[in-house]
Amino acid sequence: MKIGFVVNNVASEEPGYTTTRLALTATRMGHEVWLMGVDEFAHEADHTVSANARAAGKKYKSLSTYLSKLQGDEAVERIVVDELDVLVMRNDPAEDATERPWAVTSGILFGQLAVSRGVLVVNDPASLANAVNKTYFQHFPEEVRPRTMISRDPEAIAAFVKDLKGSAVLKPLQGSGGAGVFLVSANDSPNLNQMIEALSRDGYIVAQEYLAAAKEGDVRLFVMNGQPLQRDGQFAAFRRLNETDDMRSNMHAGGKAHEATVTEEMLQLVDLVRPKLLADGMFLVGLDIVGDKLMEVNVFSPGGLGSSQNLYDVDFTEPVIEALERKVELRRHYVGLDNAHLATL
């Protein structure tokens, strides 16, 4: 199997990232693996899609030596993306929103071109185009979501926060990693207008019900092909808990990974979101859960498979690559399956 992984920038990847782990596992399993940045594609005059990409062979024992080889200048080759069996989209558009706004949709657009050339692309790039900002989250069942308002009207947002008894979370519509997130309490009402003003400079604001269970952190649960990712009876999941005064549990905001118990309520939540994940061709996603509510669906570059492996001594990357192998085999038998359907078979 020829497989490519798309990241924001190969130079900024780190050994512990989930993408690096998936790439090395695929390499060890005997596949031809390429890593490429979202800025390294081209649509050629003959209508083929190409990219500057990197491969590092099969004899690397550690993530650090493998990535070091990939990041070396001598590893760069021009490849024809059309010849890949699978292209895995692992770039996060939010990371490019400020410094490289032109790159926000570039990966999605070239992913769509790759689909037109017969490459299996996961997650499905047509659906990823609808998930660039947090409005995508509002298409999931109301039962699984906290009460939410999206607006740029300061008075409307302030009234919504008041209706929530003055306790809410404010965040930008576009963004990730906990950037620009404010927790509003009843004591913060004098500063509420300033918070709203600061966020509205960058566009729409998401005002969301604050869940008391957030004090216990959130659970990142990986879902593959619409089902919780498991291996050897263990779920790929962990609890993110910030041990500082920062209310954000996101790993980029100082959150620490702890073992997590996947409850029946969480499994019921997965049941409710499964139909849309399957319909949208979302092969591998990370669900962020607080209590019995879904806080976010990370469809671009869900991270934390390494955290799960460290907690439970279970390598969850192999079943992910095995699932891609199966899709490539199924495509040989069922010509004409659309990309979104094949992505979650």
C-alpha positions as CSV (number, residue, x, y, z in Angstrom):
1,M,0.0,0.0,0.0
2,K,1.2,3.5,-0.9
3,I,0.1,5.9,1.8
4,G,0.6,9.7,2.2
5,F,0.2,11.7,5.4
6,V,-0.6,15.5,5.1
7,V,0.5,17.8,7.9
8,N,0.7,21.5,8.3
9,N,4.5,21.6,8.0
10,V,6.9,18.6,8.1
11,A,9.6,20.7,9.8
12,S,7.3,21.5,12.8
13,E,6.2,17.9,13.4
14,E,7.4,16.2,16.7
15,P,8.2,12.6,17.4
16,G,5.3,12.1,19.9
17,Y,2.6,13.4,17.4
18,T,0.0,10.9,16.4
19,T,0.8,11.4,12.7
20,T,4.4,10.4,13.3
21,R,3.3,7.3,15.1
22,L,0.9,6.3,12.4
23,A,3.5,6.9,9.7
24,L,6.2,4.8,11.4
25,T,3.8,2.0,12.1
26,A,2.7,1.9,8.5
27,T,6.4,1.9,7.5
28,R,7.2,-1.0,9.9
29,M,4.2,-2.9,8.4
30,G,5.9,-2.8,5.0
31,H,4.0,0.0,3.3
32,E,5.5,2.8,1.2
33,V,4.9,5.9,3.4
34,W,5.2,9.6,2.4
35,L,4.9,12.7,4.6
36,M,4.1,16.1,3.0
37,G,3.2,19.6,4.1
38,V,-0.1,21.3,3.1
39,D,2.0,23.8,1.1
40,E,3.8,21.3,-1.0
41,F,1.1,20.2,-3.5
42,A,0.8,21.1,-7.2
43,H,-1.9,20.6,-9.8
44,E,0.1,19.9,-12.9
45,A,-0.7,21.0,-16.5
46,D,-1.5,17.4,-17.3
47,H,-4.1,17.4,-14.5
48,T,-2.1,15.1,-12.2
49,V,-1.6,16.1,-8.5
50,S,2.0,16.1,-7.3
51,A,3.7,17.0,-4.1
52,N,7.1,17.4,-2.5
53,A,7.1,14.5,-0.1
54,R,9.4,12.6,2.2
55,A,10.0,8.9,2.9
56,A,12.5,7.3,5.3
57,G,12.7,3.6,4.7
58,K,11.9,0.8,7.1
59,K,14.7,0.3,9.6
60,Y,14.0,2.9,12.3
61,K,13.5,1.8,15.9
62,S,12.5,5.1,17.4
63,L,10.1,7.9,16.5
64,S,12.8,10.6,16.9
65,T,15.3,9.0,14.5
66,Y,12.5,8.3,12.0
67,L,11.2,11.9,12.0
68,S,14.8,13.3,11.9
69,K,15.3,11.4,8.7
70,L,12.0,12.7,7.3
71,Q,12.9,16.3,8.1
72,G,16.3,16.1,6.4
73,D,16.6,17.9,3.0
74,E,17.9,14.7,1.3
75,A,14.6,13.0,2.0
76,V,12.5,15.3,-0.3
77,E,11.2,13.8,-3.5
78,R,8.6,14.9,-6.0
79,I,5.9,12.3,-6.1
80,V,2.7,11.8,-8.1
81,V,-0.1,11.9,-5.5
82,D,-2.4,10.1,-8.0
83,E,-0.3,7.0,-7.6
84,L,-1.0,6.7,-3.8
85,D,-3.6,4.3,-2.5
86,V,-4.5,6.4,0.5
87,L,-4.0,10.1,1.5
88,V,-4.5,10.8,5.2
89,M,-5.4,14.4,6.0
90,R,-3.7,15.3,9.3
91,N,-3.3,19.0,9.0
92,D,-5.1,21.4,11.4
93,P,-6.5,24.4,9.5
94,A,-6.7,26.4,12.7
95,E,-2.9,26.4,13.1
96,D,-2.6,28.2,9.8
97,A,-5.4,30.7,10.3
98,T,-3.2,33.6,11.5
99,E,0.1,33.2,9.8
100,R,-0.9,31.4,6.6
101,P,-4.6,32.0,6.0
102,W,-4.2,30.8,2.4
103,A,-3.3,27.4,3.8
104,V,-6.5,26.9,5.8
105,T,-8.4,25.3,2.9
106,S,-5.4,24.3,0.7
107,G,-5.2,20.7,2.1
108,I,-8.9,20.2,1.6
109,L,-8.9,21.5,-2.0
110,F,-5.9,19.3,-3.0
111,G,-7.5,16.4,-1.1
112,Q,-10.6,16.8,-3.2
113,L,-8.5,16.8,-6.4
114,A,-6.8,13.6,-5.2
115,V,-10.2,12.0,-4.8
116,S,-11.1,13.0,-8.4
117,R,-7.9,11.2,-9.4
118,G,-8.9,8.0,-7.8
119,V,-7.1,8.2,-4.4
120,L,-8.9,7.2,-1.2
121,V,-8.7,10.3,1.0
122,V,-9.5,10.2,4.8
123,N,-11.2,11.9,6.3
124,D,-13.4,12.8,3.4
125,P,-12.2,16.2,2.1
126,A,-15.7,17.3,0.9
127,S,-17.0,16.9,4.4
128,L,-13.9,18.5,5.9
129,A,-14.7,21.6,4.0
130,N,-17.9,21.9,6.1
131,A,-16.0,21.4,9.3
132,V,-13.4,24.2,9.1
133,N,-15.1,26.0,11.9
134,K,-17.2,25.0,14.9
135,T,-20.6,25.4,13.2
136,Y,-20.1,21.8,12.0
137,F,-20.6,20.8,15.6
138,Q,-24.1,22.2,15.6
139,H,-25.2,19.6,13.0
140,F,-24.9,16.8,15.6
141,P,-28.0,15.8,17.7
142,E,-29.1,18.5,20.2
143,E,-29.2,15.8,22.9
144,V,-25.4,15.4,22.9
145,R,-24.5,19.1,22.9
146,P,-24.4,21.8,25.6
147,R,-26.6,24.8,25.0
148,T,-24.8,27.0,22.5
149,M,-25.2,30.3,20.7
150,I,-23.1,31.6,17.8
151,S,-23.2,35.3,17.1
152,R,-21.3,38.6,16.8
153,D,-24.1,40.6,18.5
154,P,-22.7,41.6,21.9
155,E,-26.2,42.2,23.4
156,A,-27.5,38.8,22.3
157,I,-24.4,37.0,23.7
158,A,-24.7,38.9,27.0
159,A,-28.4,38.0,27.2
160,F,-27.6,34.3,26.5
161,V,-24.9,34.3,29.2
162,K,-27.4,35.9,31.7
163,D,-29.9,33.2,30.8
164,L,-27.2,30.6,31.7
165,K,-27.1,32.2,35.2
166,G,-23.9,34.0,34.3
167,S,-21.8,30.8,33.9
168,A,-20.6,30.1,30.3
169,V,-17.6,29.5,28.1
170,L,-16.8,31.9,25.3
171,K,-14.5,31.0,22.4
172,P,-13.8,32.0,18.8
173,L,-15.7,30.2,16.1
174,Q,-12.4,29.2,14.4
175,G,-9.5,27.9,16.5
176,S,-8.1,25.0,18.4
177,G,-5.8,24.1,21.3
178,G,-7.8,26.2,23.8
179,A,-6.7,29.5,22.3
180,G,-8.9,32.5,23.1
181,V,-11.2,30.5,25.5
182,F,-12.8,32.4,28.4
183,L,-14.7,31.0,31.3
184,V,-17.3,33.4,32.5
185,S,-18.8,33.2,36.0
186,A,-21.4,35.4,37.7
187,N,-18.5,37.4,39.3
188,D,-17.2,38.3,35.8
189,S,-20.3,40.2,34.6
190,P,-18.5,43.6,34.8
191,N,-15.8,42.2,32.4
192,L,-18.2,40.3,30.1
193,N,-18.4,43.1,27.5
194,Q,-14.6,43.3,27.3
195,M,-14.4,39.6,26.7
196,I,-17.0,39.7,24.0
197,E,-15.3,42.7,22.3
198,A,-11.9,41.0,22.3
199,L,-13.3,37.8,20.7
200,S,-15.5,39.6,18.2
201,R,-12.5,41.2,16.6
202,D,-11.7,37.9,15.0
203,G,-15.2,37.0,13.9
204,Y,-18.0,35.0,15.3
205,I,-18.2,34.0,19.0
206,V,-19.3,30.7,20.3
207,A,-21.1,31.1,23.7
208,Q,-21.6,27.7,25.4
209,E,-23.2,26.4,28.5
210,Y,-20.5,25.7,31.2
211,L,-20.8,22.1,32.5
212,A,-19.9,21.6,36.2
213,A,-18.4,18.2,35.2
214,A,-15.6,20.1,33.4
215,K,-13.8,20.5,36.7
216,E,-13.0,16.8,36.3
217,G,-11.5,17.4,32.9
218,D,-12.7,16.0,29.6
219,V,-12.3,12.6,28.0
220,R,-10.8,12.3,24.5
221,L,-12.3,9.1,22.9
222,F,-11.1,8.0,19.5
223,V,-13.7,6.8,17.1
224,M,-12.8,4.9,13.9
225,N,-15.3,3.9,11.3
226,G,-18.1,5.1,13.6
227,Q,-17.0,2.8,16.5
228,P,-14.9,3.5,19.6
229,L,-11.3,2.5,18.7
230,Q,-10.3,-0.5,20.8
231,R,-7.5,-3.0,21.0
232,D,-7.1,-6.0,23.3
233,G,-10.3,-4.9,25.1
234,Q,-8.9,-1.4,25.8
235,F,-10.5,1.8,24.5
236,A,-8.2,4.4,23.0
237,A,-9.3,7.1,25.4
238,F,-7.8,9.3,28.1
239,R,-8.9,12.0,30.5
240,R,-7.4,15.4,30.1
241,L,-7.1,17.2,33.4
242,N,-5.5,20.6,34.0
243,E,-3.9,20.6,37.4
244,T,-3.5,24.4,37.3
245,D,-6.1,27.2,37.7
246,D,-6.6,27.2,33.9
247,M,-10.1,25.9,33.2
248,R,-9.0,24.5,29.8
249,S,-8.1,20.8,29.9
250,N,-6.6,20.8,26.3
251,M,-3.1,19.3,26.2
252,H,-1.8,22.5,24.6
253,A,-3.1,24.5,27.5
254,G,-1.3,22.4,30.2
255,G,-3.7,19.5,30.5
256,K,-2.3,16.1,31.6
257,A,-3.4,12.7,30.4
258,H,-4.9,10.2,32.9
259,E,-6.6,6.9,32.5
260,A,-10.2,7.2,31.6
261,T,-13.2,4.9,32.2
262,V,-15.4,4.8,29.1
263,T,-18.9,4.8,30.5
264,E,-22.2,3.5,29.1
265,E,-23.3,7.2,28.7
266,M,-20.2,7.8,26.5
267,L,-21.0,4.8,24.3
268,Q,-24.6,5.9,23.9
269,L,-23.3,9.3,22.8
270,V,-21.2,7.6,20.2
271,D,-24.3,5.8,19.0
272,L,-26.0,9.1,18.5
273,V,-23.2,10.7,16.5
274,R,-22.3,7.6,14.5
275,P,-24.8,8.2,11.6
276,K,-23.4,11.6,10.7
277,L,-19.8,10.5,11.1
278,L,-20.4,7.6,8.7
279,A,-22.4,9.8,6.2
280,D,-19.6,12.4,6.2
281,G,-16.8,9.9,5.7
282,M,-15.1,10.7,9.0
283,F,-12.7,7.7,9.3
284,L,-10.8,8.7,12.5
285,V,-12.0,11.4,14.9
286,G,-11.5,12.4,18.4
287,L,-14.6,13.1,20.5
288,D,-14.1,15.4,23.5
289,I,-16.6,14.5,26.2
290,V,-17.5,16.2,29.5
291,G,-19.9,14.2,31.6
292,D,-22.6,13.0,29.1
293,K,-22.1,15.9,26.7
294,L,-20.0,16.2,23.6
295,M,-17.8,19.4,23.7
296,E,-16.0,19.0,20.3
297,V,-15.5,16.7,17.4
298,N,-11.9,16.8,16.2
299,V,-12.1,15.6,12.6
300,F,-8.8,17.1,11.3
301,S,-5.9,15.9,13.3
302,P,-7.1,14.2,16.5
303,G,-4.0,13.7,18.7
304,G,-3.4,11.5,21.7
305,L,-2.9,8.0,20.5
306,G,0.6,8.1,22.1
307,S,-1.0,9.2,25.4
308,S,-3.3,6.2,25.3
309,Q,-0.5,3.9,24.5
310,N,1.6,5.2,27.4
311,L,-1.3,4.8,29.8
312,Y,-2.4,1.3,28.8
313,D,0.7,-0.1,27.1
314,V,-1.4,-0.8,24.0
315,D,-0.4,0.4,20.5
316,F,-3.5,1.7,18.8
317,T,-1.8,2.7,15.6
318,E,-1.7,-0.8,14.1
319,P,-5.5,-1.2,14.0
320,V,-5.8,2.2,12.2
321,I,-3.3,1.1,9.5
322,E,-5.0,-2.3,9.3
323,A,-8.4,-0.5,8.7
324,L,-6.8,1.4,5.8
325,E,-5.4,-1.8,4.3
326,R,-8.9,-3.3,4.4
327,K,-10.4,-0.3,2.6
328,V,-7.8,-0.5,-0.2
329,E,-8.6,-4.2,-0.6
330,L,-12.4,-3.5,-0.7
331,R,-11.9,-0.9,-3.3
332,R,-10.4,-3.5,-5.6
333,H,-13.6,-5.6,-5.3
334,Y,-16.2,-2.7,-5.4
335,V,-15.3,-0.3,-8.1
336,G,-17.4,2.9,-8.0
337,L,-17.8,3.3,-4.3
338,D,-17.8,7.0,-3.4
339,N,-14.9,8.3,-1.2
340,A,-17.1,9.2,1.8
341,H,-18.7,5.7,1.8
342,L,-15.3,3.9,1.4
343,A,-13.7,6.1,4.1
344,T,-15.8,4.6,6.8
345,L,-16.3,1.0,5.6
